[in-house]
Amino acid sequence: MTIRQDAAPFGAVGENACVQPVLTRATVFLFALASGLAVANAYFAHPLLDVMADDLGLSRSIAGLIVGTTQLGYGLGLILLVPLGDLVDRRKLIVAQSLLSVVALLCAGFSTSAAMLLGSMVSVGFLAVVTQALVAYVASLARPSERGHIVGMVTSGIVLGILLARSVAGTLTDLSGWRIVYVASALLTLLIALLLWRALPRQTRPPPRLSYRALIVSLATLFVEEPVLRIRAVIAMLIFANITTLLAPLVLPLTAPPFSMSHTQVGLFGLAGAAGALGAMRAGRWADRGHGQAVTGIALGLMLFAWLPMALLDHSILWLVAGVLIIDFGLQATHVTNQGMIYRVRPEAQNRLTAVYMVFYSLGSALGSSTSTIIYAHAGWTGVCLSGAAISLVTIVFWALTLRATPLAATQRVA
């Protein structure tokens, strides 16, 4: 694939007003790498909940608050930070967020109390939204006919970051403790910030037409006026509640008898999920070709089916591996298709579209991670699986009921 085009200047209204910088394979790869690392910062805690809670005196039943506060910060960042990309130089905004993330990660790694850790995790989540600024940025650079595919490539980096975060965090924790995870990530984030500063194209923008306050208010306007955004945002909320219902409590049964796995072994399940996510990389191209609704239906069906083998964990660990592969394939395919559809509207507002969409993602993630550990404490792994399956079923019903309400422009083939 040749990723090279002429398009509109940054900040211009319309898809192709004049010339903007060339988008190369190397640039797309850097976008994916930076996005994956940024989002991983918000997910490192998933396989470490037990050791982090024990170290800082949190009970196991409320350990999910570590993840929940991170997602709360992520949600605030989506509303307050991501829309700025429609007003200011995205390059400067992205680099500044990355540098501040370095500070937040170091604070998390050197936390000496539960309050300091939770405060640091809110900041980590707040700044991790740089990954969504990167997605909106690459979408603005891509040709309309390739936008879904290119966004899919960068989103694959994000999903891989989420999934591989478990493997990396588990291994580093077994070697040197959980704190080294955040210190190492701070160093890598600093390196990525330098690369982004050198590689990302500079922006030239006309004077802002909106104040910051009006920009934030316009998020609600976009949600009201764009039906495809409303529909796909709710689907995002449900699928990410689904996946975090799996990820947040997964460490608990696997580190307990009869499995008694180390954190490195638990982290290997991220590799299984990564394989499933990579299998769905072409979802963006399928959406570009007009198959977005079919992809969504199949992917949501797979996410529901995945809970059946995962419910058989007591019989064999292989059932869990199979379920993780399937559910992550469905998640990635749906998420990429969602983004491919919403980026077809309002090209001048891509950061705000991203912000609204990902607010619902964050809400779903916070809901799933915060409630699933409580469900596990009271109903065990079977309760978690029933909860996940119920969320999947609700998602399918919602998607089916909104088929006719989805605008044709969001689902047809892009020339």
Buried (B, 14 or more C-beta within 10 A) or exposed (E): EEBEBEBBBBBBEEBBEEEBBEBEEEBBEBBBBBBBBBBBBBBBBBBBBBBBBEBBEBEBEBBBBBBBBBBBBBBBBBBBBBBBBBBBBBBEBBBBBBBBBBBBBBBBBEBEEBEBBBBBBBBBBBBBBBBBBBBBBBBBBBBBEBBBBBBBBBBBBBBBBBBBBBBBBBBBBBEEEBBBBBBBBBEBBBEBBEBBBEBBBEBEBEEEEBEEEEBBEBBEEBBEEBBBBBBBBBBBBBBBBBBBBBBBBBBBBBBEEEBEBBBBBBBBBBBBBBBBBBBBBBBBBBBBBEBBBEBBBBBBBBBBBBBBBBBBBBEEBEBBBBBBBBBBBBBBBBBBBBBBBBBBBBBBBBBBBBBBBBBBBBBBBBBBBBBBBBBBBEEBBEBBBBBBBBBBBBBBEBBEEBEEEBBEEBBEEBE
